[in-house]
Amino acid sequence: MLAQREKIKDFLIKHNQINTWEAIKQFGITRLGAHIYELRKRGMNIIGERKINEKTGTWYIEYHCQ
């Protein structure tokens, strides 16, 4: 788990954003929200922004590192 969290942290620092689909494609990580929660507890300033997929009409959260 820690290795996955570090991958997410590094990705956020480098790219400033991540969403569930990106986490799955890049790292095979499906529990992004749980990792974001833990990173926040450890002091990272991460903001979640609700977005809508124009094609499907479904919503998702895109996380940004500040």
mmCIF file of the N, C-alpha and C atoms, coordinates in Angstrom:
data_MODEL
# 
_entry.id   MODEL 
# 
loop_
_atom_site.group_PDB 
_atom_site.id 
_atom_site.type_symbol 
_atom_site.label_atom_id 
_atom_site.label_alt_id 
_atom_site.label_comp_id 
_atom_site.label_asym_id 
_atom_site.label_entity_id 
_atom_site.label_seq_id 
_atom_site.pdbx_PDB_ins_code 
_atom_site.Cartn_x 
_atom_site.Cartn_y 
_atom_site.Cartn_z 
_atom_site.occupancy 
_atom_site.B_iso_or_equiv 
_atom_site.pdbx_formal_charge 
_atom_site.auth_seq_id 
_atom_site.auth_comp_id 
_atom_site.auth_asym_id 
_atom_site.auth_atom_id 
_atom_site.pdbx_PDB_model_num 
ATOM 1   N N  . MET A 1 1  ? 0.817   -1.201 0.000   1.00 0.00 ? 1  MET A N  1 
ATOM 2   C CA . MET A 1 1  ? 0.000   0.000  0.000   1.00 0.00 ? 1  MET A CA 1 
ATOM 3   C C  . MET A 1 1  ? 0.856   1.257  0.000   1.00 0.00 ? 1  MET A C  1 
ATOM 4   N N  . LEU A 1 2  ? 1.910   1.241  0.786   1.00 0.00 ? 2  LEU A N  1 
ATOM 5   C CA . LEU A 1 2  ? 2.753   2.417  0.882   1.00 0.00 ? 2  LEU A CA 1 
ATOM 6   C C  . LEU A 1 2  ? 3.375   2.744  -0.471  1.00 0.00 ? 2  LEU A C  1 
ATOM 7   N N  . ALA A 1 3  ? 3.776   1.724  -1.206  1.00 0.00 ? 3  ALA A N  1 
ATOM 8   C CA . ALA A 1 3  ? 4.377   1.968  -2.517  1.00 0.00 ? 3  ALA A CA 1 
ATOM 9   C C  . ALA A 1 3  ? 3.363   2.630  -3.457  1.00 0.00 ? 3  ALA A C  1 
ATOM 10  N N  . GLN A 1 4  ? 2.108   2.206  -3.399  1.00 0.00 ? 4  GLN A N  1 
ATOM 11  C CA . GLN A 1 4  ? 1.073   2.818  -4.224  1.00 0.00 ? 4  GLN A CA 1 
ATOM 12  C C  . GLN A 1 4  ? 0.870   4.274  -3.838  1.00 0.00 ? 4  GLN A C  1 
ATOM 13  N N  . ARG A 1 5  ? 0.838   4.544  -2.550  1.00 0.00 ? 5  ARG A N  1 
ATOM 14  C CA . ARG A 1 5  ? 0.635   5.903  -2.066  1.00 0.00 ? 5  ARG A CA 1 
ATOM 15  C C  . ARG A 1 5  ? 1.786   6.806  -2.518  1.00 0.00 ? 5  ARG A C  1 
ATOM 16  N N  . GLU A 1 6  ? 2.995   6.289  -2.481  1.00 0.00 ? 6  GLU A N  1 
ATOM 17  C CA . GLU A 1 6  ? 4.158   7.060  -2.924  1.00 0.00 ? 6  GLU A CA 1 
ATOM 18  C C  . GLU A 1 6  ? 4.073   7.353  -4.427  1.00 0.00 ? 6  GLU A C  1 
ATOM 19  N N  . LYS A 1 7  ? 3.591   6.394  -5.203  1.00 0.00 ? 7  LYS A N  1 
ATOM 20  C CA . LYS A 1 7  ? 3.426   6.603  -6.647  1.00 0.00 ? 7  LYS A CA 1 
ATOM 21  C C  . LYS A 1 7  ? 2.430   7.731  -6.901  1.00 0.00 ? 7  LYS A C  1 
ATOM 22  N N  . ILE A 1 8  ? 1.334   7.719  -6.174  1.00 0.00 ? 8  ILE A N  1 
ATOM 23  C CA . ILE A 1 8  ? 0.316   8.768  -6.322  1.00 0.00 ? 8  ILE A CA 1 
ATOM 24  C C  . ILE A 1 8  ? 0.884   10.115 -5.906  1.00 0.00 ? 8  ILE A C  1 
ATOM 25  N N  . LYS A 1 9  ? 1.576   10.144 -4.789  1.00 0.00 ? 9  LYS A N  1 
ATOM 26  C CA . LYS A 1 9  ? 2.186   11.378 -4.303  1.00 0.00 ? 9  LYS A CA 1 
ATOM 27  C C  . LYS A 1 9  ? 3.158   11.945 -5.338  1.00 0.00 ? 9  LYS A C  1 
ATOM 28  N N  . ASP A 1 10 ? 4.040   11.114 -5.856  1.00 0.00 ? 10 ASP A N  1 
ATOM 29  C CA . ASP A 1 10 ? 5.012   11.560 -6.859  1.00 0.00 ? 10 ASP A CA 1 
ATOM 30  C C  . ASP A 1 10 ? 4.320   12.061 -8.121  1.00 0.00 ? 10 ASP A C  1 
ATOM 31  N N  . PHE A 1 11 ? 3.273   11.341 -8.552  1.00 0.00 ? 11 PHE A N  1 
ATOM 32  C CA . PHE A 1 11 ? 2.533   11.742 -9.747  1.00 0.00 ? 11 PHE A CA 1 
ATOM 33  C C  . PHE A 1 11 ? 1.869   13.098 -9.537  1.00 0.00 ? 11 PHE A C  1 
ATOM 34  N N  . LEU A 1 12 ? 1.263   13.282 -8.377  1.00 0.00 ? 12 LEU A N  1 
ATOM 35  C CA . LEU A 1 12 ? 0.613   14.562 -8.063  1.00 0.00 ? 12 LEU A CA 1 
ATOM 36  C C  . LEU A 1 12 ? 1.621   15.708 -8.051  1.00 0.00 ? 12 LEU A C  1 
ATOM 37  N N  . ILE A 1 13 ? 2.768   15.473 -7.456  1.00 0.00 ? 13 ILE A N  1 
ATOM 38  C CA . ILE A 1 13 ? 3.797   16.511 -7.400  1.00 0.00 ? 13 ILE A CA 1 
ATOM 39  C C  . ILE A 1 13 ? 4.282   16.858 -8.807  1.00 0.00 ? 13 ILE A C  1 
ATOM 40  N N  . LYS A 1 14 ? 4.465   15.864 -9.637  1.00 0.00 ? 14 LYS A N  1 
ATOM 41  C CA . LYS A 1 14 ? 4.975   16.094 -10.999 1.00 0.00 ? 14 LYS A CA 1 
ATOM 42  C C  . LYS A 1 14 ? 3.922   16.679 -11.934 1.00 0.00 ? 14 LYS A C  1 
ATOM 43  N N  . HIS A 1 15 ? 2.699   16.142 -11.881 1.00 0.00 ? 15 HIS A N  1 
ATOM 44  C CA . HIS A 1 15 ? 1.661   16.518 -12.852 1.00 0.00 ? 15 HIS A CA 1 
ATOM 45  C C  . HIS A 1 15 ? 0.569   17.421 -12.274 1.00 0.00 ? 15 HIS A C  1 
ATOM 46  N N  . ASN A 1 16 ? 0.541   17.604 -10.961 1.00 0.00 ? 16 ASN A N  1 
ATOM 47  C CA . ASN A 1 16 ? -0.391  18.468 -10.250 1.00 0.00 ? 16 ASN A CA 1 
ATOM 48  C C  . ASN A 1 16 ? -1.840  18.002 -10.283 1.00 0.00 ? 16 ASN A C  1 
ATOM 49  N N  . GLN A 1 17 ? -2.154  16.892 -10.900 1.00 0.00 ? 17 GLN A N  1 
ATOM 50  C CA . GLN A 1 17 ? -3.533  16.393 -10.887 1.00 0.00 ? 17 GLN A CA 1 
ATOM 51  C C  . GLN A 1 17 ? -3.563  14.907 -11.177 1.00 0.00 ? 17 GLN A C  1 
ATOM 52  N N  . ILE A 1 18 ? -4.624  14.266 -10.666 1.00 0.00 ? 18 ILE A N  1 
ATOM 53  C CA . ILE A 1 18 ? -4.851  12.848 -10.942 1.00 0.00 ? 18 ILE A CA 1 
ATOM 54  C C  . ILE A 1 18 ? -6.336  12.557 -10.739 1.00 0.00 ? 18 ILE A C  1 
ATOM 55  N N  . ASN A 1 19 ? -6.843  11.599 -11.476 1.00 0.00 ? 19 ASN A N  1 
ATOM 56  C CA . ASN A 1 19 ? -8.212  11.126 -11.271 1.00 0.00 ? 19 ASN A CA 1 
ATOM 57  C C  . ASN A 1 19 ? -8.187  9.599  -11.262 1.00 0.00 ? 19 ASN A C  1 
ATOM 58  N N  . THR A 1 20 ? -9.308  8.995  -10.983 1.00 0.00 ? 20 THR A N  1 
ATOM 59  C CA . THR A 1 20 ? -9.355  7.539  -10.846 1.00 0.00 ? 20 THR A CA 1 
ATOM 60  C C  . THR A 1 20 ? -8.898  6.827  -12.106 1.00 0.00 ? 20 THR A C  1 
ATOM 61  N N  . TRP A 1 21 ? -9.358  7.284  -13.251 1.00 0.00 ? 21 TRP A N  1 
ATOM 62  C CA . TRP A 1 21 ? -8.993  6.622  -14.495 1.00 0.00 ? 21 TRP A CA 1 
ATOM 63  C C  . TRP A 1 21 ? -7.480  6.699  -14.732 1.00 0.00 ? 21 TRP A C  1 
ATOM 64  N N  . GLU A 1 22 ? -6.888  7.844  -14.452 1.00 0.00 ? 22 GLU A N  1 
ATOM 65  C CA . GLU A 1 22 ? -5.445  8.015  -14.604 1.00 0.00 ? 22 GLU A CA 1 
ATOM 66  C C  . GLU A 1 22 ? -4.692  7.082  -13.654 1.00 0.00 ? 22 GLU A C  1 
ATOM 67  N N  . ALA A 1 23 ? -5.168  6.949  -12.419 1.00 0.00 ? 23 ALA A N  1 
ATOM 68  C CA . ALA A 1 23 ? -4.533  6.060  -11.446 1.00 0.00 ? 23 ALA A CA 1 
ATOM 69  C C  . ALA A 1 23 ? -4.601  4.606  -11.899 1.00 0.00 ? 23 ALA A C  1 
ATOM 70  N N  . ILE A 1 24 ? -5.718  4.234  -12.503 1.00 0.00 ? 24 ILE A N  1 
ATOM 71  C CA . ILE A 1 24 ? -5.863  2.861  -13.009 1.00 0.00 ? 24 ILE A CA 1 
ATOM 72  C C  . ILE A 1 24 ? -4.925  2.636  -14.186 1.00 0.00 ? 24 ILE A C  1 
ATOM 73  N N  . LYS A 1 25 ? -4.927  3.557  -15.144 1.00 0.00 ? 25 LYS A N  1 
ATOM 74  C CA . LYS A 1 25 ? -4.075  3.405  -16.330 1.00 0.00 ? 25 LYS A CA 1 
ATOM 75  C C  . LYS A 1 25 ? -2.588  3.400  -15.985 1.00 0.00 ? 25 LYS A C  1 
ATOM 76  N N  . GLN A 1 26 ? -2.161  4.337  -15.154 1.00 0.00 ? 26 GLN A N  1 
ATOM 77  C CA . GLN A 1 26 ? -0.739  4.501  -14.851 1.00 0.00 ? 26 GLN A CA 1 
ATOM 78  C C  . GLN A 1 26 ? -0.204  3.422  -13.907 1.00 0.00 ? 26 GLN A C  1 
ATOM 79  N N  . PHE A 1 27 ? -0.994  3.078  -12.877 1.00 0.00 ? 27 PHE A N  1 
ATOM 80  C CA . PHE A 1 27 ? -0.458  2.257  -11.798 1.00 0.00 ? 27 PHE A CA 1 
ATOM 81  C C  . PHE A 1 27 ? -1.290  1.030  -11.431 1.00 0.00 ? 27 PHE A C  1 
ATOM 82  N N  . GLY A 1 28 ? -2.476  0.883  -12.022 1.00 0.00 ? 28 GLY A N  1 
ATOM 83  C CA . GLY A 1 28 ? -3.347  -0.227 -11.655 1.00 0.00 ? 28 GLY A CA 1 
ATOM 84  C C  . GLY A 1 28 ? -3.973  -0.034 -10.278 1.00 0.00 ? 28 GLY A C  1 
ATOM 85  N N  . ILE A 1 29 ? -4.051  1.209  -9.816  1.00 0.00 ? 29 ILE A N  1 
ATOM 86  C CA . ILE A 1 29 ? -4.591  1.528  -8.496  1.00 0.00 ? 29 ILE A CA 1 
ATOM 87  C C  . ILE A 1 29 ? -6.073  1.868  -8.627  1.00 0.00 ? 29 ILE A C  1 
ATOM 88  N N  . THR A 1 30 ? -6.913  1.155  -7.885  1.00 0.00 ? 30 THR A N  1 
ATOM 89  C CA . THR A 1 30 ? -8.358  1.365  -7.992  1.00 0.00 ? 30 THR A CA 1 
ATOM 90  C C  . THR A 1 30 ? -8.945  2.105  -6.792  1.00 0.00 ? 30 THR A C  1 
ATOM 91  N N  . ARG A 1 31 ? -8.206  2.243  -5.699  1.00 0.00 ? 31 ARG A N  1 
ATOM 92  C CA . ARG A 1 31 ? -8.731  2.910  -4.496  1.00 0.00 ? 31 ARG A CA 1 
ATOM 93  C C  . ARG A 1 31 ? -8.065  4.268  -4.307  1.00 0.00 ? 31 ARG A C  1 
ATOM 94  N N  . LEU A 1 32 ? -8.158  5.105  -5.308  1.00 0.00 ? 32 LEU A N  1 
ATOM 95  C CA . LEU A 1 32 ? -7.500  6.402  -5.264  1.00 0.00 ? 32 LEU A CA 1 
ATOM 96  C C  . LEU A 1 32 ? -7.978  7.250  -4.099  1.00 0.00 ? 32 LEU A C  1 
ATOM 97  N N  . GLY A 1 33 ? -9.272  7.271  -3.845  1.00 0.00 ? 33 GLY A N  1 
ATOM 98  C CA . GLY A 1 33 ? -9.819  8.087  -2.767  1.00 0.00 ? 33 GLY A CA 1 
ATOM 99  C C  . GLY A 1 33 ? -9.218  7.747  -1.411  1.00 0.00 ? 33 GLY A C  1 
ATOM 100 N N  . ALA A 1 34 ? -9.004  6.472  -1.148  1.00 0.00 ? 34 ALA A N  1 
ATOM 101 C CA . ALA A 1 34 ? -8.408  6.048  0.126   1.00 0.00 ? 34 ALA A CA 1 
ATOM 102 C C  . ALA A 1 34 ? -6.974  6.558  0.248   1.00 0.00 ? 34 ALA A C  1 
ATOM 103 N N  . HIS A 1 35 ? -6.233  6.512  -0.842  1.00 0.00 ? 35 HIS A N  1 
ATOM 104 C CA . HIS A 1 35 ? -4.853  6.999  -0.825  1.00 0.00 ? 35 HIS A CA 1 
ATOM 105 C C  . HIS A 1 35 ? -4.812  8.520  -0.669  1.00 0.00 ? 35 HIS A C  1 
ATOM 106 N N  . ILE A 1 36 ? -5.729  9.205  -1.317  1.00 0.00 ? 36 ILE A N  1 
ATOM 107 C CA . ILE A 1 36 ? -5.804  10.668 -1.181  1.00 0.00 ? 36 ILE A CA 1 
ATOM 108 C C  . ILE A 1 36 ? -6.105  11.031 0.271   1.00 0.00 ? 36 ILE A C  1 
ATOM 109 N N  . TYR A 1 37 ? -7.011  10.309 0.883   1.00 0.00 ? 37 TYR A N  1 
ATOM 110 C CA . TYR A 1 37 ? -7.356  10.536 2.288   1.00 0.00 ? 37 TYR A CA 1 
ATOM 111 C C  . TYR A 1 37 ? -6.112  10.411 3.177   1.00 0.00 ? 37 TYR A C  1 
ATOM 112 N N  . GLU A 1 38 ? -5.337  9.365  2.973   1.00 0.00 ? 38 GLU A N  1 
ATOM 113 C CA . GLU A 1 38 ? -4.133  9.150  3.771   1.00 0.00 ? 38 GLU A CA 1 
ATOM 114 C C  . GLU A 1 38 ? -3.078  10.223 3.507   1.00 0.00 ? 38 GLU A C  1 
ATOM 115 N N  . LEU A 1 39 ? -2.933  10.636 2.254   1.00 0.00 ? 39 LEU A N  1 
ATOM 116 C CA . LEU A 1 39 ? -1.968  11.689 1.929   1.00 0.00 ? 39 LEU A CA 1 
ATOM 117 C C  . LEU A 1 39 ? -2.371  13.008 2.589   1.00 0.00 ? 39 LEU A C  1 
ATOM 118 N N  . ARG A 1 40 ? -3.651  13.289 2.624   1.00 0.00 ? 40 ARG A N  1 
ATOM 119 C CA . ARG A 1 40 ? -4.136  14.493 3.305   1.00 0.00 ? 40 ARG A CA 1 
ATOM 120 C C  . ARG A 1 40 ? -3.828  14.423 4.798   1.00 0.00 ? 40 ARG A C  1 
ATOM 121 N N  . LYS A 1 41 ? -4.061  13.248 5.398   1.00 0.00 ? 41 LYS A N  1 
ATOM 122 C CA . LYS A 1 41 ? -3.769  13.075 6.819   1.00 0.00 ? 41 LYS A CA 1 
ATOM 123 C C  . LYS A 1 41 ? -2.289  13.307 7.112   1.00 0.00 ? 41 LYS A C  1 
ATOM 124 N N  . ARG A 1 42 ? -1.444  13.016 6.135   1.00 0.00 ? 42 ARG A N  1 
ATOM 125 C CA . ARG A 1 42 ? 0.002   13.174 6.305   1.00 0.00 ? 42 ARG A CA 1 
ATOM 126 C C  . ARG A 1 42 ? 0.484   14.575 5.920   1.00 0.00 ? 42 ARG A C  1 
ATOM 127 N N  . GLY A 1 43 ? -0.471  15.475 5.647   1.00 0.00 ? 43 GLY A N  1 
ATOM 128 C CA . GLY A 1 43 ? -0.111  16.871 5.459   1.00 0.00 ? 43 GLY A CA 1 
ATOM 129 C C  . GLY A 1 43 ? -0.123  17.416 4.051   1.00 0.00 ? 43 GLY A C  1 
ATOM 130 N N  . MET A 1 44 ? -0.421  16.597 3.042   1.00 0.00 ? 44 MET A N  1 
ATOM 131 C CA . MET A 1 44 ? -0.474  17.130 1.677   1.00 0.00 ? 44 MET A CA 1 
ATOM 132 C C  . MET A 1 44 ? -1.752  17.935 1.485   1.00 0.00 ? 44 MET A C  1 
ATOM 133 N N  . ASN A 1 45 ? -1.629  19.060 0.831   1.00 0.00 ? 45 ASN A N  1 
ATOM 134 C CA . ASN A 1 45 ? -2.774  19.905 0.531   1.00 0.00 ? 45 ASN A CA 1 
ATOM 135 C C  . ASN A 1 45 ? -3.336  19.479 -0.825  1.00 0.00 ? 45 ASN A C  1 
ATOM 136 N N  . ILE A 1 46 ? -4.366  18.645 -0.796  1.00 0.00 ? 46 ILE A N  1 
ATOM 137 C CA . ILE A 1 46 ? -4.961  18.100 -2.018  1.00 0.00 ? 46 ILE A CA 1 
ATOM 138 C C  . ILE A 1 46 ? -6.424  18.531 -2.071  1.00 0.00 ? 46 ILE A C  1 
ATOM 139 N N  . ILE A 1 47 ? -6.802  19.126 -3.178  1.00 0.00 ? 47 ILE A N  1 
ATOM 140 C CA . ILE A 1 47 ? -8.167  19.600 -3.398  1.00 0.00 ? 47 ILE A CA 1 
ATOM 141 C C  . ILE A 1 47 ? -8.846  18.683 -4.419  1.00 0.00 ? 47 ILE A C  1 
ATOM 142 N N  . GLY A 1 48 ? -10.086 18.298 -4.144  1.00 0.00 ? 48 GLY A N  1 
ATOM 143 C CA . GLY A 1 48 ? -10.864 17.502 -5.080  1.00 0.00 ? 48 GLY A CA 1 
ATOM 144 C C  . GLY A 1 48 ? -11.846 18.389 -5.827  1.00 0.00 ? 48 GLY A C  1 
ATOM 145 N N  . GLU A 1 49 ? -11.885 18.238 -7.134  1.00 0.00 ? 49 GLU A N  1 
ATOM 146 C CA . GLU A 1 49 ? -12.799 19.018 -7.969  1.00 0.00 ? 49 GLU A CA 1 
ATOM 147 C C  . GLU A 1 49 ? -13.730 18.058 -8.711  1.00 0.00 ? 49 GLU A C  1 
ATOM 148 N N  . ARG A 1 50 ? -15.027 18.259 -8.527  1.00 0.00 ? 50 ARG A N  1 
ATOM 149 C CA . ARG A 1 50 ? -16.016 17.405 -9.188  1.00 0.00 ? 50 ARG A CA 1 
ATOM 150 C C  . ARG A 1 50 ? -16.137 17.817 -10.653 1.00 0.00 ? 50 ARG A C  1 
ATOM 151 N N  . LYS A 1 51 ? -16.040 16.826 -11.546 1.00 0.00 ? 51 LYS A N  1 
ATOM 152 C CA . LYS A 1 51 ? -16.142 17.069 -12.985 1.00 0.00 ? 51 LYS A CA 1 
ATOM 153 C C  . LYS A 1 51 ? -17.163 16.103 -13.581 1.00 0.00 ? 51 LYS A C  1 
ATOM 154 N N  . ILE A 1 52 ? -17.646 16.449 -14.755 1.00 0.00 ? 52 ILE A N  1 
ATOM 155 C CA . ILE A 1 52 ? -18.615 15.605 -15.454 1.00 0.00 ? 52 ILE A CA 1 
ATOM 156 C C  . ILE A 1 52 ? -18.011 15.135 -16.773 1.00 0.00 ? 52 ILE A C  1 
ATOM 157 N N  . ASN A 1 53 ? -18.130 13.842 -17.029 1.00 0.00 ? 53 ASN A N  1 
ATOM 158 C CA . ASN A 1 53 ? -17.699 13.276 -18.297 1.00 0.00 ? 53 ASN A CA 1 
ATOM 159 C C  . ASN A 1 53 ? -18.742 13.656 -19.341 1.00 0.00 ? 53 ASN A C  1 
ATOM 160 N N  . GLU A 1 54 ? -18.337 14.438 -20.314 1.00 0.00 ? 54 GLU A N  1 
ATOM 161 C CA . GLU A 1 54 ? -19.268 14.950 -21.335 1.00 0.00 ? 54 GLU A CA 1 
ATOM 162 C C  . GLU A 1 54 ? -19.917 13.833 -22.156 1.00 0.00 ? 54 GLU A C  1 
ATOM 163 N N  . LYS A 1 55 ? -19.199 12.747 -22.382 1.00 0.00 ? 55 LYS A N  1 
ATOM 164 C CA . LYS A 1 55 ? -19.720 11.656 -23.211 1.00 0.00 ? 55 LYS A CA 1 
ATOM 165 C C  . LYS A 1 55 ? -20.764 10.813 -22.483 1.00 0.00 ? 55 LYS A C  1 
ATOM 166 N N  . THR A 1 56 ? -20.501 10.528 -21.200 1.00 0.00 ? 56 THR A N  1 
ATOM 167 C CA . THR A 1 56 ? -21.382 9.613  -20.469 1.00 0.00 ? 56 THR A CA 1 
ATOM 168 C C  . THR A 1 56 ? -22.327 10.304 -19.496 1.00 0.00 ? 56 THR A C  1 
ATOM 169 N N  . GLY A 1 57 ? -22.007 11.539 -19.126 1.00 0.00 ? 57 GLY A N  1 
ATOM 170 C CA . GLY A 1 57 ? -22.819 12.256 -18.162 1.00 0.00 ? 57 GLY A CA 1 
ATOM 171 C C  . GLY A 1 57 ? -22.542 11.880 -16.719 1.00 0.00 ? 57 GLY A C  1 
ATOM 172 N N  . THR A 1 58 ? -21.584 10.995 -16.518 1.00 0.00 ? 58 THR A N  1 
ATOM 173 C CA . THR A 1 58 ? -21.231 10.608 -15.151 1.00 0.00 ? 58 THR A CA 1 
ATOM 174 C C  . THR A 1 58 ? -20.213 11.586 -14.581 1.00 0.00 ? 58 THR A C  1 
ATOM 175 N N  . TRP A 1 59 ? -20.164 11.673 -13.256 1.00 0.00 ? 59 TRP A N  1 
ATOM 176 C CA . TRP A 1 59 ? -19.224 12.593 -12.634 1.00 0.00 ? 59 TRP A CA 1 
ATOM 177 C C  . TRP A 1 59 ? -18.073 11.830 -12.000 1.00 0.00 ? 59 TRP A C  1 
ATOM 178 N N  . TYR A 1 60 ? -16.995 12.534 -11.804 1.00 0.00 ? 60 TYR A N  1 
ATOM 179 C CA . TYR A 1 60 ? -15.813 11.968 -11.162 1.00 0.00 ? 60 TYR A CA 1 
ATOM 180 C C  . TYR A 1 60 ? -15.087 13.099 -10.433 1.00 0.00 ? 60 TYR A C  1 
ATOM 181 N N  . ILE A 1 61 ? -14.117 12.730 -9.604  1.00 0.00 ? 61 ILE A N  1 
ATOM 182 C CA . ILE A 1 61 ? -13.333 13.714 -8.868  1.00 0.00 ? 61 ILE A CA 1 
ATOM 183 C C  . ILE A 1 61 ? -11.926 13.756 -9.457  1.00 0.00 ? 61 ILE A C  1 
ATOM 184 N N  . GLU A 1 62 ? -11.469 14.952 -9.734  1.00 0.00 ? 62 GLU A N  1 
ATOM 185 C CA . GLU A 1 62 ? -10.081 15.153 -10.145 1.00 0.00 ? 62 GLU A CA 1 
ATOM 186 C C  . GLU A 1 62 ? -9.374  15.827 -8.978  1.00 0.00 ? 62 GLU A C  1 
ATOM 187 N N  . TYR A 1 63 ? -8.282  15.243 -8.539  1.00 0.00 ? 63 TYR A N  1 
ATOM 188 C CA . TYR A 1 63 ? -7.537  15.755 -7.385  1.00 0.00 ? 63 TYR A CA 1 
ATOM 189 C C  . TYR A 1 63 ? -6.373  16.622 -7.863  1.00 0.00 ? 63 TYR A C  1 
ATOM 190 N N  . HIS A 1 64 ? -6.181  17.743 -7.179  1.00 0.00 ? 64 HIS A N  1 
ATOM 191 C CA . HIS A 1 64 ? -5.108  18.681 -7.495  1.00 0.00 ? 64 HIS A CA 1 
ATOM 192 C C  . HIS A 1 64 ? -4.245  18.883 -6.261  1.00 0.00 ? 64 HIS A C  1 
ATOM 193 N N  . CYS A 1 65 ? -2.958  18.911 -6.470  1.00 0.00 ? 65 CYS A N  1 
ATOM 194 C CA . CYS A 1 65 ? -2.004  19.169 -5.389  1.00 0.00 ? 65 CYS A CA 1 
ATOM 195 C C  . CYS A 1 65 ? -1.692  20.652 -5.369  1.00 0.00 ? 65 CYS A C  1 
ATOM 196 N N  . GLN A 1 66 ? -1.737  21.240 -4.164  1.00 0.00 ? 66 GLN A N  1 
ATOM 197 C CA . GLN A 1 66 ? -1.461  22.676 -4.063  1.00 0.00 ? 66 GLN A CA 1 
ATOM 198 C C  . GLN A 1 66 ? -0.252  22.925 -3.209  1.00 0.00 ? 66 GLN A C  1 
# 
